[in-house]
Amino acid sequence: MDKIYHILTLVSIGIYWLLVALVTFRIVLKKRAVSVSLAWLMVIYILPILGVFCYFLFGELNLGRKRAERAKAMSPSFSDWFTQLNSCQAHITENMGAHIYKIDELCNHRMGIPALSGNSLSLQTDPKVILNTIITDIEQARYSIRMVFYIWHIGGLADAVASSLIQAAKRGVDVKVLLDSAGSHRFIKSHWYTIMTNAGVQIVQALEVRPWRIFLHRLDLRQHRKIIVIDDTVAYTGSMNMVDPAYFKRDSGVGQWVDIMIRLTGPTVNVLSAIHCWDWEFETGRREFPQIPQCTVNNGLPQHPIQVVPSGPGMPEYLISQALILAIHQANQSIRITTPYFVPSSELLSALKTAAHRGIQIELIIPHKNDSTMVKWASRSYYGELLDIGISIYEFYGGLLHTKSVVIDQQFCLVGTVNMDMRSLWLNFEVTLAVDDIEFTRELYQLQNEYIEQSYPVTYEQWKERPHYNRVLERIYYLFNPLL
């Protein structure tokens, strides 16, 4: 019997090491950032069985067979729809600023999406104003409402939004709501979900999480966009989920979440509508397109060109990351960034360092308290090298600063749903607006000034005096940065 146990032990060890060797070769042969490969190898070797299990769950971008086939089949039709916009009057390249012109070239070449002029924008910062304005627009909807959110959380004015959608559906408006299965799981299990679906609101779970499907598609791939489109005439996007901050994560110890939304009218609305149609077909297989926007532009009014930059599986890889890095490289004077999660890719970090070495003033505003302990320490692992080259870091004490914004030279900005971490830049479904509008950009810059007023600067001298256990935690989580 002992001999049998000995043989079984040797066989088990042999099978395990064969599995590790095969996974190692698979990691090495995958064409991705060296830092990501090294991080996964470290996980597999330090956590022998668990590491291999985690790699199969999270190590590769696995959409599942049906979604992968659907995404491949969708791309040509959506590319044709986007390409039609290049011939409309709203695509005025000769009037574009230098910043957005390059991003227009990038997005046009990779996905066919042009920057469009003739838009109006409204920066909204107060959550009550945001939710009440959304409700007012829903009440005026005549034929369609499209929504996609990562989180829908019941309570407060978010319930009033749900009620307004129910009333819209009852008067014949076509209401389609796409919610991330993981981010909105509590809402999906709530009575609101039942009431809304019974009233005719179409609610679809994006990337549904089911335990028996863990090996069929990647579980941490999430639908992180926030988009509302009403009658293809009014749209919203930004950092705010469908939550009332006064009722959301009150016991998390980080304070209320601080967000913004952008309300738009004009041709860009239809592009955001098309992004929702992409996501809807990706999940349901049902195809529809918004109408081609009315492209007439009044030359006597400000043009406000906006480039919609989407990213996610099935779309061109790393498109938002490329647009962000392109904008950073074009900076001539200043770069100011707000983000709740700062775990940059090596390419983004290199772009920021290069800008700092060119003498560009760079300011980074991030929350002092974070809802993710791992991200908190991973973010701080970068402080030393950033402070050393003159990048200013401010820690926000007024709650969890969730606004995702980049202002370049106080003339151009990027704003949307994407965090400065590799999960947002490489993996999730995201959307960002590149806005060539000086007035709007300066309004956003002033908001960032208000964030700084509620922040404390981190000095290099102060940082060097931090406790040793902080340094240990930073180094540990730094090793896992590519996987966060």
Beta strands, then each sheet from edge to edge (+ up, - down):
strand 1: 120-124
strand 2: 144-149
strand 3: 174-180
strand 4: 202-206
strand 5: 227-230
strand 6: 234-238
strand 7: 257-258
strand 8: 261-265
strand 9: 306-311
strand 10: 334-338
strand 11: 342-343
strand 12: 361-367
strand 13: 392-396
strand 14: 400-401
strand 15: 405-408
strand 16: 412-416
strand 17: 420-421
strand 18: 430-435
strand 19: 455-458
sheet 1: 1+ 8- 6+ 5- 2+ 3+ 4+
sheet 2: 7+ 14+
sheet 3: 9+ 18- 16+ 15- 10+ 12+ 13+ 19-
sheet 4: 11+ 17+
end
